[in-house]
Amino acid sequence: MKRWNVAAAKAHFSSMLDESKHEPQVICRRNRPVAAVISMETYEQLTRKPRLTTADMLQRLREIQKAEEAEIEIPARKDRVDPEVEG
């Protein structure tokens, strides 16, 4: 990551934006990082919420159950009556 002081970041803003496409650009004030400029692609990756499938959630539940040595009772499945077929 390239580090920029505030004055250099202001003076070379366009260059800093171009470089952010390749790696994050850190802006420092008094030698301390205060902000980072990242590419839009990186931003979207960081803010994208993962979409879990039911299978993913069940797998996580199995992992938790195993780690906690817990037992989860799942009642036997019962077929539901379809009122349109029966009625």
N, CA, C and O atoms as a Tinker XYZ file with bonds, in Angstrom:
   348  protein
     1  N      0.834000   -1.178000    0.000000    73     2
     2  CA     0.000000    0.000000    0.000000    64     1     3
     3  C      0.880000    1.244000    0.000000    63     2     4     5
     4  O      1.868000    1.342000    0.728000    81     3
     5  N      0.488000    2.168000   -0.829000    73     3     6
     6  CA     1.219000    3.430000   -0.866000    64     5     7
     7  C      0.617000    4.372000    0.166000    63     6     8     9
     8  O     -0.599000    4.412000    0.356000    81     7
     9  N      1.478000    5.120000    0.820000    73     7    10
    10  CA     1.038000    6.089000    1.830000    64     9    11
    11  C      1.218000    7.498000    1.292000    63    10    12    13
    12  O      2.239000    7.813000    0.680000    81    11
    13  N      0.238000    8.330000    1.520000    73    11    14
    14  CA     0.244000    9.722000    1.075000    64    13    15
    15  C      0.004000   10.616000    2.277000    63    14    16    17
    16  O     -0.847000   10.313000    3.112000    81    15
    17  N      0.749000   11.724000    2.377000    73    15    18
    18  CA     0.357000   12.713000    3.381000    64    17    19
    19  C     -0.782000   13.525000    2.767000    63    18    20    21
    20  O     -0.988000   13.475000    1.554000    81    19
    21  N     -1.511000   14.258000    3.574000    73    19    22
    22  CA    -2.705000   14.960000    3.104000    64    21    23
    23  C     -2.378000   15.916000    1.956000    63    22    24    25
    24  O     -3.107000   15.965000    0.966000    81    23
    25  N     -1.296000   16.667000    2.081000    73    23    26
    26  CA    -0.933000   17.632000    1.035000    64    25    27
    27  C     -0.654000   16.927000   -0.293000    63    26    28    29
    28  O     -1.108000   17.383000   -1.343000    81    27
    29  N      0.084000   15.828000   -0.254000    73    27    30
    30  CA     0.391000   15.087000   -1.479000    64    29    31
    31  C     -0.872000   14.463000   -2.070000    63    30    32    33
    32  O     -1.044000   14.433000   -3.289000    81    31
    33  N     -1.752000   13.967000   -1.204000    73    31    34
    34  CA    -3.011000   13.382000   -1.674000    64    33    35
    35  C     -3.846000   14.430000   -2.412000    63    34    36    37
    36  O     -4.437000   14.141000   -3.452000    81    35
    37  N     -3.887000   15.655000   -1.863000    73    35    38
    38  CA    -4.621000   16.743000   -2.523000    64    37    39
    39  C     -3.970000   17.114000   -3.854000    63    38    40    41
    40  O     -4.650000   17.288000   -4.865000    81    39
    41  N     -2.659000   17.230000   -3.835000    73    39    42
    42  CA    -1.940000   17.678000   -5.023000    64    41    43
    43  C     -1.975000   16.639000   -6.152000    63    42    44    45
    44  O     -1.931000   16.994000   -7.330000    81    43
    45  N     -2.051000   15.371000   -5.790000    73    43    46
    46  CA    -1.980000   14.288000   -6.783000    64    45    47
    47  C     -3.222000   13.394000   -6.710000    63    46    48    49
    48  O     -3.138000   12.175000   -6.859000    81    47
    49  N     -4.359000   14.022000   -6.480000    73    47    50
    50  CA    -5.593000   13.269000   -6.261000    64    49    51
    51  C     -5.906000   12.321000   -7.425000    63    50    52    53
    52  O     -6.251000   11.160000   -7.205000    81    51
    53  N     -5.789000   12.809000   -8.640000    73    51    54
    54  CA    -6.092000   11.990000   -9.813000    64    53    55
    55  C     -5.164000   10.770000   -9.893000    63    54    56    57
    56  O     -5.610000    9.660000  -10.184000    81    55
    57  N     -3.890000   10.985000   -9.636000    73    55    58
    58  CA    -2.930000    9.869000   -9.637000    64    57    59
    59  C     -3.259000    8.871000   -8.541000    63    58    60    61
    60  O     -3.178000    7.658000   -8.738000    81    59
    61  N     -3.631000    9.401000   -7.383000    73    59    62
    62  CA    -3.981000    8.528000   -6.265000    64    61    63
    63  C     -5.186000    7.657000   -6.628000    63    62    64    65
    64  O     -5.209000    6.464000   -6.326000    81    63
    65  N     -6.184000    8.260000   -7.277000    73    63    66
    66  CA    -7.353000    7.490000   -7.707000    64    65    67
    67  C     -6.958000    6.398000   -8.694000    63    66    68    69
    68  O     -7.425000    5.264000   -8.589000    81    67
    69  N     -6.102000    6.736000   -9.648000    73    67    70
    70  CA    -5.645000    5.745000  -10.627000    64    69    71
    71  C     -4.923000    4.592000   -9.946000    63    70    72    73
    72  O     -5.139000    3.429000  -10.288000    81    71
    73  N     -4.076000    4.908000   -8.992000    73    71    74
    74  CA    -3.313000    3.869000   -8.291000    64    73    75
    75  C     -4.200000    3.007000   -7.393000    63    74    76    77
    76  O     -3.873000    1.856000   -7.102000    81    75
    77  N     -5.323000    3.574000   -6.959000    73    75    78
    78  CA    -6.222000    2.795000   -6.085000    64    77    79
    79  C     -6.845000    1.618000   -6.824000    63    78    80    81
    80  O     -7.368000    0.701000   -6.192000    81    79
    81  N     -6.797000    1.631000   -8.148000    73    79    82
    82  CA    -7.316000    0.503000   -8.931000    64    81    83
    83  C     -6.455000   -0.735000   -8.728000    63    82    84    85
    84  O     -6.922000   -1.861000   -8.902000    81    83
    85  N     -5.191000   -0.519000   -8.358000    73    83    86
    86  CA    -4.248000   -1.630000   -8.213000    64    85    87
    87  C     -4.030000   -2.044000   -6.759000    63    86    88    89
    88  O     -3.822000   -3.221000   -6.462000    81    87
    89  N     -4.083000   -1.065000   -5.862000    73    87    90
    90  CA    -3.910000   -1.359000   -4.441000    64    89    91
    91  C     -4.460000   -0.196000   -3.617000    63    90    92    93
    92  O     -4.530000    0.927000   -4.116000    81    91
    93  N     -4.849000   -0.443000   -2.372000    73    91    94
    94  CA    -5.360000    0.639000   -1.527000    64    93    95
    95  C     -4.318000    1.735000   -1.336000    63    94    96    97
    96  O     -3.119000    1.465000   -1.264000    81    95
    97  N     -4.791000    2.965000   -1.256000    73    95    98
    98  CA    -3.936000    4.127000   -1.040000    64    97    99
    99  C     -4.271000    4.688000    0.340000    63    98   100   101
   100  O     -5.423000    5.028000    0.611000    81    99
   101  N     -3.282000    4.785000    1.199000    73    99   102
   102  CA    -3.493000    5.227000    2.577000    64   101   103
   103  C     -3.133000    6.700000    2.703000    63   102   104   105
   104  O     -2.061000    7.124000    2.273000    81   103
   105  N     -4.028000    7.470000    3.290000    73   103   106
   106  CA    -3.786000    8.900000    3.509000    64   105   107
   107  C     -3.454000    9.092000    4.985000    63   106   108   109
   108  O     -4.174000    8.629000    5.870000    81   107
   109  N     -2.344000    9.790000    5.225000    73   107   110
   110  CA    -1.854000    9.976000    6.594000    64   109   111
   111  C     -1.864000   11.452000    6.987000    63   110   112   113
   112  O     -1.609000   12.334000    6.167000    81   111
   113  N     -2.158000   11.688000    8.226000    73   111   114
   114  CA    -2.037000   13.027000    8.813000    64   113   115
   115  C     -1.085000   12.870000    9.997000    63   114   116   117
   116  O     -1.305000   12.049000   10.887000    81   115
   117  N     -0.030000   13.669000    9.986000    73   115   118
   118  CA     1.006000   13.586000   11.036000    64   117   119
   119  C      1.537000   12.147000   11.188000    63   118   120   121
   120  O      1.719000   11.638000   12.295000    81   119
   121  N      1.771000   11.529000   10.046000    73   119   122
   122  CA     2.320000   10.170000    9.967000    64   121   123
   123  C      1.396000    9.089000   10.523000    63   122   124   125
   124  O      1.848000    7.974000   10.779000    81   123
   125  N      0.125000    9.391000   10.712000    73   123   126
   126  CA    -0.833000    8.385000   11.184000    64   125   127
   127  C     -1.896000    8.170000   10.110000    63   126   128   129
   128  O     -2.451000    9.136000    9.587000    81   127
   129  N     -2.180000    6.920000    9.780000    73   127   130
   130  CA    -3.205000    6.652000    8.771000    64   129   131
   131  C     -4.574000    7.158000    9.239000    63   130   132   133
   132  O     -4.991000    6.888000   10.365000    81   131
   133  N     -5.265000    7.892000    8.367000    73   131   134
   134  CA    -6.585000    8.425000    8.715000    64   133   135
   135  C     -7.661000    7.995000    7.724000    63   134   136   137
   136  O     -8.849000    8.054000    8.041000    81   135
   137  N     -7.262000    7.564000    6.533000    73   135   138
   138  CA    -8.242000    7.153000    5.528000    64   137   139
   139  C     -7.557000    6.268000    4.492000    63   138   140   141
   140  O     -6.331000    6.210000    4.398000    81   139
   141  N     -8.392000    5.586000    3.724000    73   139   142
   142  CA    -7.874000    4.776000    2.625000    64   141   143
   143  C     -8.762000    4.977000    1.410000    63   142   144   145
   144  O     -9.984000    5.080000    1.519000    81   143
   145  N     -8.128000    5.028000    0.263000    73   143   146
   146  CA    -8.859000    5.103000   -0.997000    64   145   147
   147  C     -8.699000    3.741000   -1.653000    63   146   148   149
   148  O     -7.585000    3.264000   -1.872000    81   147
   149  N     -9.845000    3.120000   -1.963000    73   147   150
   150  CA    -9.828000    1.790000   -2.562000    64   149   151
   151  C    -10.632000    1.816000   -3.855000    63   150   152   153
   152  O    -11.442000    2.717000   -4.076000    81   151
   153  N    -10.403000    0.832000   -4.698000    73   151   154
   154  CA   -11.149000    0.750000   -5.950000    64   153   155
   155  C    -12.608000    0.412000   -5.656000    63   154   156   157
   156  O    -12.931000   -0.133000   -4.601000    81   155
   157  N    -13.467000    0.739000   -6.590000    73   155   158
   158  CA   -14.879000    0.433000   -6.437000    64   157   159
   159  C    -15.090000   -1.074000   -6.358000    63   158   160   161
   160  O    -15.949000   -1.551000   -5.617000    81   159
   161  N    -14.310000   -1.808000   -7.118000    73   159   162
   162  CA   -14.406000   -3.273000   -7.097000    64   161   163
   163  C    -14.112000   -3.811000   -5.695000    63   162   164   165
   164  O    -14.835000   -4.669000   -5.190000    81   163
   165  N    -13.050000   -3.303000   -5.074000    73   163   166
   166  CA   -12.709000   -3.724000   -3.712000    64   165   167
   167  C    -13.803000   -3.332000   -2.738000    63   166   168   169
   168  O    -14.176000   -4.120000   -1.868000    81   167
   169  N    -14.321000   -2.117000   -2.878000    73   167   170
   170  CA   -15.402000   -1.649000   -2.010000    64   169   171
   171  C    -16.615000   -2.573000   -2.114000    63   170   172   173
   172  O    -17.198000   -2.956000   -1.100000    81   171
   173  N    -16.991000   -2.929000   -3.348000    73   171   174
   174  CA   -18.151000   -3.803000   -3.535000    64   173   175
   175  C    -17.917000   -5.178000   -2.927000    63   174   176   177
   176  O    -18.837000   -5.772000   -2.365000    81   175
   177  N    -16.707000   -5.684000   -3.032000    73   175   178
   178  CA   -16.394000   -6.980000   -2.423000    64   177   179
   179  C    -16.505000   -6.913000   -0.905000    63   178   180   181
   180  O    -16.991000   -7.848000   -0.269000    81   179
   181  N    -16.054000   -5.804000   -0.330000    73   179   182
   182  CA   -16.076000   -5.653000    1.122000    64   181   183
   183  C    -17.483000   -5.448000    1.672000    63   182   184   185
   184  O    -17.773000   -5.843000    2.802000    81   183
   185  N    -18.356000   -4.834000    0.879000    73   183   186
   186  CA   -19.694000   -4.513000    1.377000    64   185   187
   187  C    -20.767000   -5.483000    0.912000    63   186   188   189
   188  O    -21.913000   -5.398000    1.353000    81   187
   189  N    -20.411000   -6.397000    0.031000    73   187   190
   190  CA   -21.381000   -7.364000   -0.467000    64   189   191
   191  C    -21.758000   -8.332000    0.659000    63   190   192   193
   192  O    -20.896000   -8.919000    1.313000    81   191
   193  N    -23.036000   -8.475000    0.859000    73   191   194
   194  CA   -23.507000   -9.416000    1.879000    64   193   195
   195  C    -23.572000  -10.802000    1.261000    63   194   196   197
   196  O    -24.162000  -10.992000    0.197000    81   195
   197  N    -22.967000  -11.760000    1.927000    73   195   198
   198  CA   -23.008000  -13.110000    1.366000    64   197   199
   199  C    -24.434000  -13.650000    1.394000    63   198   200   201
   200  O    -25.156000  -13.487000    2.378000    81   199
   201  N    -24.816000  -14.282000    0.323000    73   199   202
   202  CA   -26.139000  -14.909000    0.262000    64   201   203
   203  C    -25.962000  -16.385000    0.586000    63   202   204   205
   204  O    -25.342000  -17.139000   -0.164000    81   203
   205  N    -26.519000  -16.772000    1.715000    73   203   206
   206  CA   -26.403000  -18.153000    2.131000    64   205   207
   207  C    -27.588000  -18.957000    1.630000    63   206   208   209
   208  O    -28.739000  -18.532000    1.732000    81   207
   209  N    -27.289000  -20.108000    1.095000    73   207   210
   210  CA   -28.361000  -21.013000    0.705000    64   209   211
   211  C    -28.810000  -21.782000    1.937000    63   210   212   213
   212  O    -28.135000  -21.769000    2.967000    81   211
   213  N    -29.933000  -22.441000    1.830000    73   211   214
   214  CA   -30.409000  -23.278000    2.926000    64   213   215
   215  C    -29.378000  -24.357000    3.237000    63   214   216   217
   216  O    -29.137000  -24.674000    4.402000    81   215
   217  N    -28.779000  -24.912000    2.209000    73   215   218
   218  CA   -27.747000  -25.942000    2.414000    64   217   219
   219  C    -26.560000  -25.377000    3.188000    63   218   220   221
   220  O    -26.024000  -26.053000    4.066000    81   219
   221  N    -26.132000  -24.128000    2.873000    73   219   222
   222  CA   -25.034000  -23.483000    3.596000    64   221   223
   223  C    -25.392000  -23.313000    5.072000    63   222   224   225
   224  O    -24.579000  -23.594000    5.953000    81   223
   225  N    -26.614000  -22.849000    5.332000    73   223   226
   226  CA   -27.038000  -22.635000    6.714000    64   225   227
   227  C    -27.102000  -23.957000    7.479000    63   226   228   229
   228  O    -26.705000  -24.023000    8.642000    81   227
   229  N    -27.601000  -25.005000    6.828000    73   227   230
   230  CA   -27.660000  -26.307000    7.491000    64   229   231
   231  C    -26.262000  -26.845000    7.769000    63   230   232   233
   232  O    -26.027000  -27.452000    8.813000    81   231
   233  N    -25.338000  -26.626000    6.844000    73   231   234
   234  CA   -23.965000  -27.062000    7.058000    64   233   235
   235  C    -23.351000  -26.340000    8.249000    63   234   236   237
   236  O    -22.675000  -26.958000    9.072000    81   235
   237  N    -23.582000  -25.030000    8.344000    73   235   238
   238  CA   -23.080000  -24.273000    9.494000    64   237   239
   239  C    -23.704000  -24.781000   10.782000    63   238   240   241
   240  O    -23.024000  -24.890000   11.803000    81   239
   241  N    -24.990000  -25.090000   10.743000    73   239   242
   242  CA   -25.666000  -25.623000   11.923000    64   241   243
   243  C    -25.043000  -26.956000   12.340000    63   242   244   245
   244  O    -24.841000  -27.198000   13.530000    81   243
   245  N    -24.738000  -27.818000   11.373000    73   243   246
   246  CA   -24.091000  -29.099000   11.692000    64   245   247
   247  C    -22.714000  -28.884000   12.330000    63   246   248   249
   248  O    -22.337000  -29.584000   13.269000    81   247
   249  N    -21.968000  -27.899000   11.799000    73   247   250
   250  CA   -20.635000  -27.596000   12.341000    64   249   251
   251  C    -20.736000  -27.089000   13.783000    63   250   252   253
   252  O    -19.953000  -27.489000   14.644000    81   251
   253  N    -21.696000  -26.214000   14.037000    73   251   254
   254  CA   -21.904000  -25.704000   15.395000    64   253   255
   255  C    -22.333000  -26.838000   16.316000    63   254   256   257
   256  O    -21.836000  -26.968000   17.434000    81   255
   257  N    -23.251000  -27.648000   15.835000    73   255   258
   258  CA   -23.731000  -28.775000   16.630000    64   257   259
   259  C    -22.576000  -29.702000   17.005000    63   258   260   261
   260  O    -22.488000  -30.148000   18.149000    81   259
   261  N    -21.693000  -29.993000   16.051000    73   259   262
   262  CA   -20.557000  -30.868000   16.314000    64   261   263
   263  C    -19.589000  -30.219000   17.306000    63   262   264   265
   264  O    -19.129000  -30.871000   18.243000    81   263
   265  N    -19.282000  -28.932000   17.099000    73   263   266
   266  CA   -18.341000  -28.220000   17.976000    64   265   267
   267  C    -18.878000  -28.119000   19.404000    63   266   268   269
   268  O    -18.117000  -28.221000   20.366000    81   267
   269  N    -20.171000  -27.919000   19.535000    73   267   270
   270  CA   -20.789000  -27.754000   20.857000    64   269   271
   271  C    -21.196000  -29.094000   21.474000    63   270   272   273
   272  O    -21.659000  -29.162000   22.613000    81   271
   273  N    -21.007000  -30.152000   20.689000    73   271   274
   274  CA   -21.437000  -31.491000   21.124000    64   273   275
   275  C    -22.902000  -31.457000   21.568000    63   274   276   277
   276  O    -23.275000  -32.016000   22.599000    81   275
   277  N    -23.701000  -30.793000   20.767000    73   275   278
   278  CA   -25.122000  -30.653000   21.071000    64   277   279
   279  C    -25.926000  -31.571000   20.164000    63   278   280   281
   280  O    -25.491000  -31.946000   19.075000    81   279
   281  N    -27.093000  -31.914000   20.639000    73   279   282
   282  CA   -28.001000  -32.714000   19.835000    64   281   283
   283  C    -29.240000  -31.894000   19.558000    63   282   284   285
   284  O    -29.833000  -31.303000   20.461000    81   283
   285  N    -29.610000  -31.871000   18.324000    73   283   286
   286  CA   -30.816000  -31.167000   17.931000    64   285   287
   287  C    -31.821000  -32.211000   17.474000    63   286   288   289
   288  O    -31.581000  -32.967000   16.533000    81   287
   289  N    -32.943000  -32.231000   18.162000    73   287   290
   290  CA   -33.976000  -33.197000   17.795000    64   289   291
   291  C    -34.798000  -32.649000   16.642000    63   290   292   293
   292  O    -35.356000  -31.553000   16.711000    81   291
   293  N    -34.855000  -33.428000   15.600000    73   291   294
   294  CA   -35.654000  -33.044000   14.447000    64   293   295
   295  C    -36.809000  -34.033000   14.367000    63   294   296   297
   296  O    -36.593000  -35.229000   14.173000    81   295
   297  N    -38.039000  -33.536000   14.517000    73   295   298
   298  CA   -39.177000  -34.452000   14.488000    64   297   299
   299  C    -39.324000  -35.103000   13.121000    63   298   300   301
   300  O    -38.894000  -34.558000   12.104000    81   299
   301  N    -39.937000  -36.274000   13.119000    73   299   302
   302  CA   -40.160000  -36.988000   11.871000    64   301   303
   303  C    -41.040000  -36.143000   10.954000    63   302   304   305
   304  O    -41.934000  -35.430000   11.409000    81   303
   305  N    -40.778000  -36.236000    9.692000    73   303   306
   306  CA   -41.537000  -35.453000    8.723000    64   305   307
   307  C    -42.938000  -36.031000    8.565000    63   306   308   309
   308  O    -43.132000  -37.245000    8.520000    81   307
   309  N    -43.895000  -35.132000    8.484000    73   307   310
   310  CA   -45.283000  -35.538000    8.249000    64   309   311
   311  C    -45.740000  -34.872000    6.960000    63   310   312   313
   312  O    -45.558000  -33.668000    6.779000    81   311
   313  N    -46.321000  -35.641000    6.083000    73   311   314
   314  CA   -46.848000  -35.072000    4.853000    64   313   315
   315  C    -48.079000  -34.238000    5.172000    63   314   316   317
   316  O    -48.931000  -34.628000    5.970000    81   315
   317  N    -48.146000  -33.103000    4.539000    73   315   318
   318  CA   -49.301000  -32.241000    4.733000    64   317   319
   319  C    -50.362000  -32.592000    3.701000    63   318   320   321
   320  O    -50.064000  -33.022000    2.587000    81   319
   321  N    -51.600000  -32.396000    4.108000    73   319   322
   322  CA   -52.710000  -32.650000    3.221000    64   321   323
   323  C    -52.915000  -31.428000    2.333000    63   322   324   325
   324  O    -52.996000  -30.305000    2.830000    81   323
   325  N    -53.000000  -31.641000    1.031000    73   323   326
   326  CA   -53.264000  -30.562000    0.093000    64   325   327
   327  C    -54.771000  -30.426000   -0.029000    63   326   328   329
   328  O    -55.418000  -31.328000   -0.560000    81   327
   329  N    -55.356000  -29.324000    0.446000    73   327   330
   330  CA   -56.808000  -29.187000    0.439000    64   329   331
   331  C    -57.405000  -29.209000   -0.979000    63   330   332   333
   332  O    -58.566000  -29.581000   -1.150000    81   331
   333  N    -56.632000  -28.819000   -1.983000    73   331   334
   334  CA   -57.157000  -28.835000   -3.350000    64   333   335
   335  C    -57.265000  -30.251000   -3.898000    63   334   336   337
   336  O    -58.139000  -30.541000   -4.715000    81   335
   337  N    -56.374000  -31.137000   -3.446000    73   335   338
   338  CA   -56.407000  -32.516000   -3.903000    64   337   339
   339  C    -57.456000  -33.309000   -3.111000    63   338   340   341
   340  O    -58.215000  -34.092000   -3.682000    81   339
   341  N    -57.487000  -33.099000   -1.815000    73   339   342
   342  CA   -58.381000  -33.833000   -0.934000    64   341   343
   343  C    -59.819000  -33.337000   -1.032000    63   342   344   345
   344  O    -60.763000  -34.113000   -0.882000    81   343
   345  N    -59.980000  -32.038000   -1.284000    73   343   346
   346  CA   -61.271000  -31.412000   -1.160000    64   345   347
   347  C    -62.163000  -31.573000   -2.302000    63   346   348
   348  O    -63.287000  -31.071000   -2.283000    81   347
